[in-house]
Amino acid sequence: MLDIAHNVPKNHFEDWQLELAAKLLKDFDSEEHNLLDVLHFFQGTFGYIDKELIPLLAKFFNLSRAEVHGVISFYHDFRDEKPAAYVLKICQAESCQAMGSNKLTTELKAALNIDFHETSTATDITLEPVYCLGNCSCSPNLMINSQMFSRVTSESLTQILQGLTEEQHD
Amino acid sequence: MSLDKDIDFGTPESKNQVLVSLEIDGHQVIVPKGTSIMRAAKQLGTSIPKLCATDNLEAFGSCRLCLVEIEGRRGMPASCTTPVEADMVVHTQTDKLAKLRKGVMELYISDHPLDCLTCSANGDCELQDTAGEVGLREVRYGGYQGENHLAATTDNSNPYFSFDASKCIVCSRCVRACDEVQGTFALTISKRGFESHVSAGIEESFLASECVSCGACVQACPTATLMEKSVIEQGIPEHSIETTCAYCGVGCTFNVEMKGEQVIRMVPSKKGKANDGHACVKGRFAWGYASHKERILKPMLRSSIDDPWQEVSWDEAIQFTAKRFQEIQQQYGRKAIGGITSSRATNEEVFVVQKLVRTAFKNNNVDTCARVCHSPTGFGLNKTLGTSAGTQDFASVESADVILLIGANPTDAHPVFASRMKKRLREGAQIIVADPRRIDMVESPHIKAVAHLALRPGTNVALINAFAHTIVEEDLVDWDYVNQRCDKELFEHWLAFIKQANNAPESVATLLGVDAETLRQSARLYAEAERAAIYYGLGVTEHSQGSTMVMGMANLAMLTGNLGFNGCGVNPLRGQNNVQGSCDMGSFPHELPGYRSVSDDLTRQSFEQDWGLSLDNEPGYRIPNMFNEAISGTFRGMYIQGEDVAQSDPDIHHVEAALRSLDCLVVQDLFLNETAKYAHVFLPGTSFLEKNGTFTNAERRLGRVRPAIKPRTGKHEWQITMDIAQAMGYPMHYEHSSEIMQEIARLTPTFAGISFDKLDREGSVQWPCNDEAPNGTPIMHVGGFVRGKGAFEITEFVATEEKVTPKFPLLLTTGRILSQYNVGAQTRRTENNVWHPEDILEIHPHDADERGIKDGDLIMLKSRKGETSLHALISERMQPGVVYTTFHMPFSGANIVTTEYSDWATNCPEYKVTAVQCKLTDHISEWQQHFLDYQEKQNTTNKVIPA
């Protein structure tokens, strides 16, 4: 399992460009209910939702700036700045807590020397809390980019981090 | 919040016809299906505690205070979101509920500052009231040791209200008011849970956000979070007077909330049928001009227009005026003097001015500023339908399925009606917009026109003919309607005309700049709708074919059976508060009150009997005639009531030359306006807060204007007119303005049933109001037309003489902006200037690029008539080849550029089409320099000399 950490693909995001966003947006249907899909798409493309995107989306979906901002800010998953090459989300929900995720979180923060929503430049990891990854039977869970790690222990956590760091030196 | 203690039912009324009976706290109540339990309880007189509910907003169910118990159901549902059901048994007050409500309230107060005694909402706070209702006595989580929002900052960016986030309970009422009532969607709840908060735009200040400052959020706020700055500064008002707004033709009903003689705030009244409890930035907030330091309160005279003004007594001013006018008449004849009535004055004030002209002046030289705005409406609708007024009430839009909006920009010029229209569009009605500019009704949050017919200025008639041609050609005519209600002969004649190939969409597409298929689709949509309504503004009337276009729209509505029903009609959005009324009151040189010709002997006789003298049976001068005659020396004296012709009328050089030629110009106004530069007598007028009378709005609704304060000048305006009449030898006498209305009712069949008493009783009434329609007439032409059979008029398109040339390759069209009103005399003396400090020139990027123009550059705008400089705004709202500006600021001199062309029937000026050139410049125009020099002189050597 731990070898897999070497295989976690790094995030590769486009640099924010309003013109590119406008071009990409044309492929979508402007029905209001597509707003969330479009937000996910842009976060996947640019790594975050740039503030400049909001008026563009508002016009496209025939909404106000306020409405689009309301939707984005409601969801913790949408970021307002570009994350590191790895986004590490550690579960804080009941099952994982019961299986020791609080302790893991403390260790993780200490190891990376950052708090939630911060980025460790040395390791190129952004740390985020998450509330349930839908894998409670294998708690505690964490996710790096789109790769899930389950039944994580202090030992395995260290190895995971090592794996990520080593990959960077590759 | 407001002083207005109208009952708040918590949730909107259900329009369902089915009735449901249920029991609440042991009492039976019968309400329409779909009513909330909260509303049903309130109908019984039972108040259920609430914070997030109010009856002009849909139920939201977020505050969790309005919980009730329903027998046979588990839990405690929110009464605002739970609809009634037959035989339901509801308990609103039980021990269990009391405990729960107290607990919820305790949580609210645990994060709310306990500064009630020094809070601006003290005594007018729903949070405070609700805490009292639930019997909150202690807060166990007190001390604010935990996390809280008490340090949240205040946004003071809006000039009229502040947003104090520390007092916010996040009930969303402001957000929902902005969405549901105003339709701007400028606010949102940002983030979630403990972090959730109200955000204007993207965490912007209110001023920088999409907010249009209508104040609906301030009114909806149950705490002091959103509060008028005037209340913060001066405290809660103690009494309130219901009146009618003095801005646009919507005619909103307001409560003027006061402390003694001090106006504290204006709050729109729920009882107002024109506005339904809503208001805009002008009506609600921009009333400070009434006490502006530039207001003139004493009469003034000067023998030459180059002299300084000298303050005098009322008596001296009146005698001087009468003497001058009489001397002129002795020397130059009876017709050498005349007057202009104001569309901002009350019906009573206008009535006496036209009476003064017809009696004391002994001629018919009276006209009104409607000449320059909606005179074609009066002419065109009278000719085709038989009444010089719009056909519907405003509420009719709530039943329209398709709206055809032509040459009107309601979000700026008639904002409260625009909110109503937008609400209907959000419910699913469709809109077609015909306008050279991409206005907000084409595209704005939750509004998208099915078609934007961005026609070239000056081609309206070709457009409406193409619609009619399509409808005839594709056999979408409502034959039953036409056969039963319209004049057969005129229709056959018209049919032959409209079938001509030159009226086909394909023939006019290039001329209009709109493709033929879009025209056809739009025509089909209009014709096939169950209920289709036309709304229009000055973009229709202010053309050389303004009257033709009005008749063209009436033809179209008759052709498709869209007159005489709810949801349909031909609806002018009239500009000024009392432009309908000033026309109704006989302000035209050819018509006595009620649109009856001066040459009609019977009509004239009825007035002659009442007024005790014989009247001239010859029509008098229209405004343009007055100016022309003044320049030629035969017209020498003029009485102008509340109208600034030297700013608002076209071709200002010509207007100024005319005014300069007069021997005696009397200006009655609040301020020394542009026209007053050429005046010899200045008679200070009263603001709407001082008036006692009536205004008639665009839906023919007469609303009362009640005096909140005494006339600051010492005289009502009708008294000034009366005094001049007396001084000139005509015994005009009234003790009270209500007597003037009695006279109007006595002499005008359409107003026969109207009196101050009736208006005070009913709130407002739409004319005709007489024995046949004792409660007024919301919708005209029901069952048949006022003129008998509807008249189809030939509407041949004739292009305006004003054409682009290599020298003047662009077309200028003029319009309005939300924050300013007309010549700006009122609004630019308020804080509204933060939104619009100067008139700007909108230009398409392509045209700007060709001329090397960038945003903010100073541009010389030049026509064959004159030139003026304005700053540029590059805007994709424009179409290439067309530029746009407003005329709110005198210094802009927009009307220096406009031309002498006018409507063929009514002389309404062609403001909407002027061939111009735009060039980068580094200096202001010569006229603008003169303007500044005059101002300088006024402030230095020519100061007013006190009495």
Interface residues (C-beta under 8 A of the other chain):
Chain A: K51 I54 A58 N62 L63 S64 R65 A66 E67 H69 G70 S73 F74
Chain B: T184 F185 A186 L187 T188 I189 S190 K191 R192 S199 A200 G201 I202 E203 E204 S209 E210 E443 S444 P445 H446 I447 K448
